[in-house]
Structures are given as C-alpha cells and as structure tokens.
Amino acid sequence: MAVPELRNRPCGGRYGDIVQAIGNTPLVELKRLSPKPGVRIWAKMESFNPTGSVKDRVARALIEDAEEKGAIRPGQTILEPTSGNTGISLAMICSRKGYDLKVVMPDNVTPERTQLLKMYGAEIVYSPGDQGSNGAVAMALEMAESDSSYYMPYQYGNQANPGAHYHGTAPEILEELDGDIAAFVAGLGTGGTLMGNGRRLKEELGDAVKIVAAEPMQGEPVQGLRSLDDGFIPPIIDLSVLDRKIFVTNRDAIMWTRKLLDEEGVFAGVSSGAIARVAVRIAGELDEGNVVFLVADDGWKYLSSGVYTLPVDEIENLESTVWW
C-alpha cells in the first residue's frame, strides 16, 4: 500500500468573511483506533467548520445555489426543518447575508441548540419531540404550503446538499490521501454526505473505494442519523451509490463517542461515535488501506445531555425526553 506522507497544512488563511472560512477541514489519523498495522483510519474533521459541524458546507451551498437561481431575495424569510446543526449553520449564514430564518425542530432538543439558534437571530417553531426529525419535516412542509412567502431550501430534496460534498469535501479527501482510499464511511441522515462524497469518490476511484453508511437500527434515536425503516426516505438518497449499510445502536454511538475522546482526544457529537464504530469494523476487514470517516460535528451541543459523563444506562433512559 502506498502510504501518504503526513503533510503540514497551511496555517490559517485570510478570509473576507466567516462564510468563506467554511471547508478545507483537516484530515487526522487516529492511530489508536486502527486494528491492524497496514490499515490507517482517518477522521475528516468537519467539526472544525465555523459553527462546529459539516452542515456549514451544506447551508452555504443551499443559500448560494438559491441566490444564483434568483430564488431568494434579501429580507425574505427562509424556512427549514432541522434537528439542530443545519438550522444553526443556516442561522449563521443568513445573519451574514441578510435573510430572516425560521426553523422547525423537535421540542426536546438539547438547550445548547436552542441557545445558538437564538444567538444567531433565528425564530424557532417546535414540532412534537416524540416524532423526531420526521415530525419537523412534516410541519415545515405544511407551513411552506400554506404561506408562499417562505423560501424552503429543503435539504432532504435539494441537490445542492450532496453538491457541497461532491465539489468540496470529496476533492479535499482525494487530494489529502493522493487518491489512495479503500473505504469512506459516513452517517445516513439527509443522505447528502454519502451521496455527494460517494459519487465523486466512485467517479475518481471506481470499485477500489467502498462507500459505507452507518445507519441506526429501526427505532434507535441516534442524533443526526436516521433509519430508512422509520418511514421517511429523503428524496436525494440513491441507495445504488452505497456498497454497504451497517447498523448501529444508540449504545454503540454513546460508547464510541466516549472512545473517540478518551483514546484520540476527539471531542465529537454522538453521530460521529456511531460512524467511528462502523469505520473501525470496516478497517478490521481489510489487510491494508486507508479508511476515512467524517466527524460530523463537535461535542459542545451535547454537554447538557450527560452523554460524556452519565452511566450509559441512565443516558439510554433519557432517550424519550432528549432528541440527541
């Protein structure tokens, strides 16, 4: 296996606006997680984006695509369903570009999400928490249908979502590893990360790279991820892009989120724990090669949930009251 040299990335950079600082996130090797000497596991640190999540890329793409098409105008209200990260990213970008934002999200999200959204000036409409993100999607669609003054980017059905990764994240990974990638692992949520990266990596590398989805088992509330068996399949998802789906539980996600922090110093959100678990499993099946997975967000928005401190059984008992 060709082993890429560890490169010194340029320090910082100069940007005219915080929005321009989105992307070009570091790729970090996680040596302690690798099960074999010939297999290297790499974390694409999307938590380094300005609001701390991969959704900064998506939100920027959604808004700039709408601007290019003339679909929105300054001062218009943008409406979007979210479980947190996309809403926060949109709130930051809308505040910079002069748009009002109204988000629909479950009423049992962690308070950090609500606080960040309000700090960026977003208006929040709450959907029933027991319906998860599917309930937020349904409510937002009803609102958009009843009031044509809203513009809804609708990340679940907007090709600008995977486009952010096709044109951004994937080319970065290809350059960082000189195209030597055996597997790419990401969580199954809106589908944008897997579809955009998966298509680009397959175009460049063909069957040499495997695209693997971390999907929650049906009924498992892993924040940021969804089971396709729970009744809603985002329109942008094309399952033919995937080579495999591997199921994870909420307990997997919690334990591996802690493992990332304890063993590698990576302070990540819960979905990243689930994704890391799948990445390590894939690495264990290889004799050599580079396995890349996404650290989708940082851990700050989860502190109040106790995910890093409480006994796991206590956290699992909170599932009905806290939407991760």
C-alpha positions as a Markdown table, in Angstrom:
| # | Residue | x | y | z |
|---|---|---|---|---|
| 1 | Met | 0.0 | 0.0 | 0.0 |
| 2 | Ala | 1.2 | 3.5 | -0.8 |
| 3 | Val | 1.5 | 5.3 | 2.5 |
| 4 | Pro | 0.8 | 9.0 | 2.1 |
| 5 | Glu | 3.2 | 11.4 | 3.9 |
| 6 | Leu | 1.8 | 13.4 | 6.7 |
| 7 | Arg | 1.7 | 16.9 | 5.4 |
| 8 | Asn | 2.0 | 20.2 | 7.1 |
| 9 | Arg | -1.2 | 22.1 | 6.3 |
| 10 | Pro | -1.1 | 25.8 | 5.7 |
| 11 | Cys | -1.7 | 27.7 | 8.9 |
| 12 | Gly | -5.0 | 29.6 | 8.9 |
| 13 | Gly | -5.6 | 31.8 | 5.9 |
| 14 | Arg | -7.1 | 35.2 | 5.2 |
| 15 | Tyr | -10.8 | 35.4 | 4.5 |
| 16 | Gly | -13.1 | 38.4 | 3.9 |
| 17 | Asp | -16.0 | 36.8 | 5.8 |
| 18 | Ile | -16.6 | 33.9 | 8.2 |
| 19 | Val | -18.7 | 32.2 | 5.5 |
| 20 | Gln | -15.6 | 31.9 | 3.3 |
| 21 | Ala | -13.8 | 30.0 | 6.1 |
| 22 | Ile | -16.1 | 27.0 | 5.6 |
| 23 | Gly | -14.4 | 23.8 | 4.4 |
| 24 | Asn | -10.8 | 22.8 | 3.9 |
| 25 | Thr | -11.0 | 20.9 | 7.2 |
| 26 | Pro | -8.1 | 18.8 | 8.5 |
| 27 | Leu | -7.7 | 15.1 | 8.0 |
| 28 | Val | -6.4 | 13.5 | 11.1 |
| 29 | Glu | -5.0 | 10.0 | 11.5 |
| 30 | Leu | -6.5 | 8.1 | 14.5 |
| 31 | Lys | -3.7 | 5.6 | 15.2 |
| 32 | Arg | -5.1 | 4.1 | 18.4 |
| 33 | Leu | -8.3 | 3.0 | 16.7 |
| 34 | Ser | -6.6 | 1.1 | 13.9 |
| 35 | Pro | -6.9 | -2.7 | 14.4 |
| 36 | Lys | -4.0 | -3.6 | 12.1 |
| 37 | Pro | -0.6 | -2.1 | 11.2 |
| 38 | Gly | -1.4 | -1.9 | 7.5 |
| 39 | Val | -4.7 | -0.1 | 7.9 |
| 40 | Arg | -4.9 | 3.6 | 8.6 |
| 41 | Ile | -8.0 | 5.3 | 9.9 |
| 42 | Trp | -8.5 | 9.0 | 9.1 |
| 43 | Ala | -11.0 | 11.4 | 10.5 |
| 44 | Lys | -12.2 | 14.2 | 8.3 |
| 45 | Met | -12.7 | 16.9 | 11.0 |
| 46 | Glu | -15.9 | 18.7 | 9.9 |
| 47 | Ser | -16.2 | 19.9 | 13.5 |
| 48 | Phe | -13.6 | 22.5 | 12.5 |
| 49 | Asn | -16.1 | 24.4 | 10.5 |
| 50 | Pro | -17.2 | 27.8 | 11.9 |
| 51 | Thr | -20.3 | 26.6 | 13.7 |
| 52 | Gly | -18.7 | 23.2 | 14.5 |
| 53 | Ser | -20.4 | 21.0 | 12.0 |
| 54 | Val | -20.4 | 19.6 | 8.5 |
| 55 | Lys | -23.7 | 21.4 | 7.9 |
| 56 | Asp | -21.9 | 24.6 | 7.4 |
| 57 | Arg | -20.9 | 23.3 | 3.9 |
| 58 | Val | -24.5 | 22.3 | 3.2 |
| 59 | Ala | -26.1 | 25.5 | 4.4 |
| 60 | Arg | -23.7 | 27.6 | 2.4 |
| 61 | Ala | -24.4 | 25.6 | -0.7 |
| 62 | Leu | -28.2 | 25.7 | -0.2 |
| 63 | Ile | -28.2 | 29.5 | 0.1 |
| 64 | Glu | -25.7 | 30.3 | -2.6 |
| 65 | Asp | -27.4 | 28.0 | -5.0 |
| 66 | Ala | -30.8 | 29.7 | -4.3 |
| 67 | Glu | -29.1 | 33.1 | -4.8 |
| 68 | Glu | -27.6 | 32.0 | -8.2 |
| 69 | Lys | -31.0 | 30.9 | -9.3 |
| 70 | Gly | -32.8 | 34.0 | -8.1 |
| 71 | Ala | -35.0 | 32.0 | -5.8 |
| 72 | Ile | -34.5 | 34.3 | -2.8 |
| 73 | Arg | -34.2 | 38.0 | -2.2 |
| 74 | Pro | -32.7 | 40.0 | 0.7 |
| 75 | Gly | -35.1 | 40.3 | 3.6 |
| 76 | Gln | -37.0 | 37.1 | 2.7 |
| 77 | Thr | -37.8 | 34.6 | 5.4 |
| 78 | Ile | -36.1 | 31.2 | 4.9 |
| 79 | Leu | -37.9 | 28.2 | 6.4 |
| 80 | Glu | -36.2 | 24.8 | 7.1 |
| 81 | Pro | -36.8 | 21.7 | 9.3 |
| 82 | Thr | -33.8 | 20.6 | 11.3 |
| 83 | Ser | -32.7 | 18.6 | 14.3 |
| 84 | Gly | -30.2 | 21.3 | 15.1 |
| 85 | Asn | -27.0 | 21.5 | 13.1 |
| 86 | Thr | -28.4 | 22.6 | 9.7 |
| 87 | Gly | -30.5 | 25.2 | 11.5 |
| 88 | Ile | -27.5 | 26.6 | 13.3 |
| 89 | Ser | -25.4 | 26.7 | 10.1 |
| 90 | Leu | -28.3 | 28.4 | 8.2 |
| 91 | Ala | -28.7 | 30.9 | 11.0 |
| 92 | Met | -25.1 | 31.9 | 10.9 |
| 93 | Ile | -25.1 | 32.3 | 7.1 |
| 94 | Cys | -28.5 | 34.0 | 7.0 |
| 95 | Ser | -27.3 | 36.5 | 9.6 |
| 96 | Arg | -24.4 | 37.4 | 7.4 |
| 97 | Lys | -26.4 | 37.6 | 4.2 |
| 98 | Gly | -29.4 | 39.5 | 5.4 |
| 99 | Tyr | -32.1 | 36.8 | 5.4 |
| 100 | Asp | -34.6 | 36.1 | 8.2 |
| 101 | Leu | -34.6 | 32.4 | 9.3 |
| 102 | Lys | -37.4 | 30.3 | 10.8 |
| 103 | Val | -36.5 | 26.7 | 11.8 |
| 104 | Val | -38.8 | 23.9 | 12.8 |
| 105 | Met | -37.2 | 21.4 | 15.1 |
| 106 | Pro | -38.3 | 18.8 | 17.8 |
| 107 | Asp | -39.2 | 20.3 | 21.1 |
| 108 | Asn | -36.8 | 18.0 | 23.1 |
| 109 | Val | -33.5 | 19.0 | 21.5 |
| 110 | Thr | -30.7 | 19.9 | 23.8 |
| 111 | Pro | -30.8 | 23.5 | 25.1 |
| 112 | Glu | -27.4 | 24.4 | 23.5 |
| 113 | Arg | -29.1 | 24.1 | 20.1 |
| 114 | Thr | -31.9 | 26.5 | 21.0 |
| 115 | Gln | -29.4 | 29.0 | 22.5 |
| 116 | Leu | -27.2 | 29.0 | 19.5 |
| 117 | Leu | -30.1 | 29.5 | 17.1 |
| 118 | Lys | -31.5 | 32.4 | 19.1 |
| 119 | Met | -28.0 | 34.0 | 19.4 |
| 120 | Tyr | -27.8 | 34.0 | 15.6 |
| 121 | Gly | -31.3 | 35.6 | 15.4 |
| 122 | Ala | -33.3 | 32.6 | 14.2 |
| 123 | Glu | -37.0 | 32.1 | 15.1 |
| 124 | Ile | -37.8 | 28.6 | 16.3 |
| 125 | Val | -41.0 | 26.7 | 15.8 |
| 126 | Tyr | -41.2 | 23.4 | 17.8 |
| 127 | Ser | -42.6 | 20.2 | 16.5 |
| 128 | Pro | -43.5 | 17.2 | 18.8 |
| 129 | Gly | -40.4 | 15.7 | 20.1 |
| 130 | Asp | -41.7 | 12.1 | 20.0 |
| 131 | Gln | -41.9 | 12.4 | 16.2 |
| 132 | Gly | -38.2 | 13.3 | 15.9 |
| 133 | Ser | -36.9 | 15.0 | 12.8 |
| 134 | Asn | -39.6 | 13.4 | 10.7 |
| 135 | Gly | -42.2 | 15.4 | 12.6 |
| 136 | Ala | -40.2 | 18.6 | 12.0 |
| 137 | Val | -40.1 | 17.9 | 8.2 |
| 138 | Ala | -43.9 | 17.3 | 8.1 |
| 139 | Met | -44.6 | 20.5 | 10.0 |
| 140 | Ala | -42.3 | 22.6 | 7.8 |
| 141 | Leu | -43.8 | 21.3 | 4.6 |
| 142 | Glu | -47.2 | 22.2 | 5.8 |
| 143 | Met | -46.1 | 25.7 | 6.7 |
| 144 | Ala | -44.5 | 26.2 | 3.3 |
| 145 | Glu | -47.6 | 25.0 | 1.5 |
| 146 | Ser | -49.8 | 27.4 | 3.5 |
| 147 | Asp | -47.6 | 30.5 | 3.1 |
| 148 | Ser | -45.8 | 31.1 | -0.3 |
| 149 | Ser | -43.7 | 34.0 | 1.2 |
| 150 | Tyr | -41.3 | 31.4 | 2.7 |
| 151 | Tyr | -38.4 | 30.0 | 0.8 |
| 152 | Met | -37.6 | 26.5 | 2.0 |
| 153 | Pro | -34.2 | 25.1 | 0.8 |
| 154 | Tyr | -35.4 | 21.6 | 1.9 |
| 155 | Gln | -32.0 | 19.9 | 2.4 |
| 156 | Tyr | -33.6 | 16.5 | 2.1 |
| 157 | Gly | -34.6 | 17.0 | -1.5 |
| 158 | Asn | -32.1 | 19.7 | -2.7 |
| 159 | Gln | -29.2 | 18.6 | -4.9 |
| 160 | Ala | -27.1 | 21.4 | -3.5 |
| 161 | Asn | -26.8 | 19.3 | -0.4 |
| 162 | Pro | -24.8 | 16.5 | -1.9 |
| 163 | Gly | -23.3 | 19.0 | -4.3 |
| 164 | Ala | -21.5 | 20.6 | -1.3 |
| 165 | His | -19.6 | 17.4 | -0.8 |
| 166 | Tyr | -19.2 | 16.4 | -4.5 |
| 167 | His | -17.5 | 19.7 | -5.2 |
| 168 | Gly | -15.9 | 20.3 | -1.7 |
| 169 | Thr | -15.4 | 17.5 | 0.8 |
| 170 | Ala | -14.6 | 14.7 | -1.6 |
| 171 | Pro | -11.9 | 16.6 | -3.6 |
| 172 | Glu | -10.3 | 17.6 | -0.4 |
| 173 | Ile | -10.1 | 14.0 | 0.8 |
| 174 | Leu | -8.8 | 12.8 | -2.6 |
| 175 | Glu | -6.0 | 15.4 | -2.5 |
| 176 | Glu | -5.1 | 14.7 | 1.1 |
| 177 | Leu | -4.7 | 11.0 | 0.5 |
| 178 | Asp | -3.4 | 11.1 | -3.1 |
| 179 | Gly | -6.5 | 9.1 | -4.1 |
| 180 | Asp | -5.5 | 6.1 | -2.0 |
| 181 | Ile | -8.8 | 5.4 | -0.2 |
| 182 | Ala | -10.1 | 1.9 | 0.5 |
| 183 | Ala | -13.3 | 3.0 | 2.2 |
| 184 | Phe | -15.3 | 6.0 | 3.0 |
| 185 | Val | -17.8 | 5.9 | 6.0 |
| 186 | Ala | -20.4 | 8.5 | 6.9 |
| 187 | Gly | -23.7 | 8.5 | 8.7 |
| 188 | Leu | -27.1 | 8.1 | 7.0 |
| 189 | Gly | -29.0 | 11.3 | 7.7 |
| 190 | Thr | -30.3 | 13.5 | 5.0 |
| 191 | Gly | -28.1 | 11.5 | 2.6 |
| 192 | Gly | -26.1 | 14.5 | 1.4 |
| 193 | Thr | -22.8 | 13.5 | 2.8 |
| 194 | Leu | -22.9 | 9.9 | 1.5 |
| 195 | Met | -24.4 | 10.8 | -1.9 |
| 196 | Gly | -22.0 | 13.7 | -2.7 |
| 197 | Asn | -18.8 | 12.1 | -1.4 |
| 198 | Gly | -19.8 | 8.7 | -2.7 |
| 199 | Arg | -20.5 | 9.8 | -6.2 |
| 200 | Arg | -17.3 | 11.8 | -6.5 |
| 201 | Leu | -15.1 | 9.1 | -5.0 |
| 202 | Lys | -16.6 | 6.4 | -7.2 |
| 203 | Glu | -16.1 | 8.6 | -10.3 |
| 204 | Glu | -12.4 | 9.0 | -9.4 |
| 205 | Leu | -11.6 | 5.6 | -7.9 |
| 206 | Gly | -14.2 | 3.2 | -9.2 |
| 207 | Asp | -14.7 | -0.1 | -7.3 |
| 208 | Ala | -11.3 | 0.5 | -5.5 |
| 209 | Val | -13.2 | 2.5 | -2.9 |
| 210 | Lys | -16.2 | 1.2 | -0.8 |
| 211 | Ile | -18.9 | 3.7 | 0.3 |
| 212 | Val | -20.3 | 2.6 | 3.6 |
| 213 | Ala | -23.3 | 4.0 | 5.6 |
| 214 | Ala | -23.7 | 3.9 | 9.3 |
| 215 | Glu | -27.5 | 3.5 | 9.8 |
| 216 | Pro | -29.3 | 3.3 | 13.2 |
| 217 | Met | -31.3 | 0.2 | 13.8 |
| 218 | Gln | -35.1 | 0.9 | 13.5 |
| 219 | Gly | -36.3 | 2.9 | 16.5 |
| 220 | Glu | -32.8 | 3.8 | 17.7 |
| 221 | Pro | -32.6 | 7.6 | 18.3 |
| 222 | Val | -29.0 | 8.4 | 17.2 |
| 223 | Gln | -29.0 | 12.2 | 16.7 |
| 224 | Gly | -28.3 | 13.3 | 13.2 |
| 225 | Leu | -28.8 | 9.8 | 11.7 |
| 226 | Arg | -32.0 | 8.1 | 10.5 |
| 227 | Ser | -33.2 | 4.6 | 9.9 |
| 228 | Leu | -34.8 | 4.3 | 6.4 |
| 229 | Asp | -37.2 | 1.8 | 8.0 |
| 230 | Asp | -38.7 | 4.6 | 10.2 |
| 231 | Gly | -40.9 | 5.8 | 7.3 |
| 232 | Phe | -39.1 | 8.7 | 5.6 |
| 233 | Ile | -36.5 | 8.3 | 2.8 |
| 234 | Pro | -35.0 | 11.7 | 1.8 |
| 235 | Pro | -35.5 | 12.2 | -1.9 |
| 236 | Ile | -31.8 | 12.9 | -2.5 |
| 237 | Ile | -30.8 | 9.3 | -1.4 |
| 238 | Asp | -29.8 | 6.9 | -4.1 |
| 239 | Leu | -29.0 | 3.6 | -2.5 |
| 240 | Ser | -27.1 | 2.4 | -5.5 |
| 241 | Val | -24.3 | 4.7 | -4.5 |
| 242 | Leu | -23.7 | 2.7 | -1.4 |
| 243 | Asp | -21.7 | -0.5 | -1.2 |
| 244 | Arg | -22.8 | -1.4 | 2.3 |
| 245 | Lys | -25.0 | -0.3 | 5.2 |
| 246 | Ile | -24.0 | -1.3 | 8.7 |
| 247 | Phe | -26.5 | -0.9 | 11.6 |
| 248 | Val | -25.6 | 0.7 | 14.8 |
| 249 | Thr | -27.4 | 1.2 | 18.1 |
| 250 | Asn | -27.6 | 4.3 | 20.4 |
| 251 | Arg | -25.4 | 2.5 | 22.9 |
| 252 | Asp | -22.8 | 2.0 | 20.1 |
| 253 | Ala | -22.9 | 5.7 | 19.4 |
| 254 | Ile | -22.5 | 6.7 | 23.0 |
| 255 | Met | -19.7 | 4.3 | 23.8 |
| 256 | Trp | -17.7 | 5.2 | 20.7 |
| 257 | Thr | -18.2 | 8.9 | 21.2 |
| 258 | Arg | -16.5 | 8.5 | 24.5 |
| 259 | Lys | -13.9 | 6.3 | 22.9 |
| 260 | Leu | -13.0 | 9.0 | 20.4 |
| 261 | Leu | -12.5 | 11.4 | 23.3 |
| 262 | Asp | -10.6 | 9.1 | 25.6 |
| 263 | Glu | -8.3 | 7.4 | 23.1 |
| 264 | Glu | -7.8 | 10.1 | 20.4 |
| 265 | Gly | -8.7 | 13.4 | 22.1 |
| 266 | Val | -11.5 | 14.0 | 19.5 |
| 267 | Phe | -14.4 | 15.8 | 21.1 |
| 268 | Ala | -17.3 | 14.8 | 18.8 |
| 269 | Gly | -21.0 | 14.6 | 18.7 |
| 270 | Val | -23.0 | 11.4 | 19.1 |
| 271 | Ser | -23.4 | 10.5 | 15.4 |
| 272 | Ser | -19.6 | 10.6 | 15.0 |
| 273 | Gly | -19.3 | 7.9 | 17.6 |
| 274 | Ala | -21.7 | 5.7 | 15.5 |
| 275 | Ile | -19.7 | 6.4 | 12.4 |
| 276 | Ala | -16.4 | 5.7 | 14.1 |
| 277 | Arg | -17.7 | 2.3 | 15.2 |
| 278 | Val | -18.5 | 1.4 | 11.6 |
| 279 | Ala | -15.2 | 2.7 | 10.3 |
| 280 | Val | -13.2 | 0.5 | 12.8 |
| 281 | Arg | -15.3 | -2.5 | 11.8 |
| 282 | Ile | -14.5 | -1.9 | 8.1 |
| 283 | Ala | -10.8 | -1.4 | 8.9 |
| 284 | Gly | -10.8 | -4.8 | 10.7 |
| 285 | Glu | -11.9 | -6.5 | 7.5 |
| 286 | Leu | -9.1 | -5.0 | 5.4 |
| 287 | Asp | -5.4 | -6.2 | 5.2 |
| 288 | Glu | -4.3 | -2.7 | 4.2 |
| 289 | Gly | -5.6 | 0.6 | 3.1 |
| 290 | Asn | -6.9 | 4.0 | 4.2 |
| 291 | Val | -10.4 | 4.2 | 5.8 |
| 292 | Val | -11.9 | 7.7 | 6.0 |
| 293 | Phe | -14.8 | 8.7 | 8.1 |
| 294 | Leu | -16.5 | 12.0 | 8.9 |
| 295 | Val | -16.5 | 13.7 | 12.3 |
| 296 | Ala | -19.8 | 15.4 | 11.6 |
| 297 | Asp | -19.8 | 17.8 | 14.5 |
| 298 | Asp | -18.2 | 18.7 | 17.8 |
| 299 | Gly | -19.5 | 17.8 | 21.2 |
| 300 | Trp | -20.4 | 21.2 | 22.7 |
| 301 | Lys | -24.1 | 20.9 | 21.8 |
| 302 | Tyr | -24.4 | 17.6 | 23.7 |
| 303 | Leu | -22.9 | 18.5 | 27.1 |
| 304 | Ser | -26.2 | 19.0 | 28.9 |
| 305 | Ser | -27.3 | 15.6 | 27.8 |
| 306 | Gly | -24.7 | 13.9 | 30.0 |
| 307 | Val | -23.5 | 11.8 | 27.1 |
| 308 | Tyr | -19.9 | 12.1 | 28.2 |
| 309 | Thr | -20.4 | 11.7 | 32.0 |
| 310 | Leu | -23.5 | 9.8 | 33.0 |
| 311 | Pro | -23.7 | 6.0 | 33.1 |
| 312 | Val | -24.8 | 4.6 | 29.8 |
| 313 | Asp | -27.9 | 3.1 | 31.1 |
| 314 | Glu | -29.0 | 6.4 | 32.5 |
| 315 | Ile | -28.4 | 8.1 | 29.2 |
| 316 | Glu | -30.5 | 5.5 | 27.4 |
| 317 | Asn | -33.3 | 6.1 | 29.8 |
| 318 | Leu | -33.3 | 9.7 | 28.6 |
| 319 | Glu | -34.0 | 8.8 | 25.0 |
| 320 | Ser | -37.7 | 9.6 | 25.2 |
| 321 | Thr | -37.1 | 13.1 | 26.5 |
| 322 | Val | -33.9 | 14.2 | 24.8 |
| 323 | Trp | -33.6 | 14.2 | 21.0 |
| 324 | Trp | -29.8 | 13.8 | 20.6 |
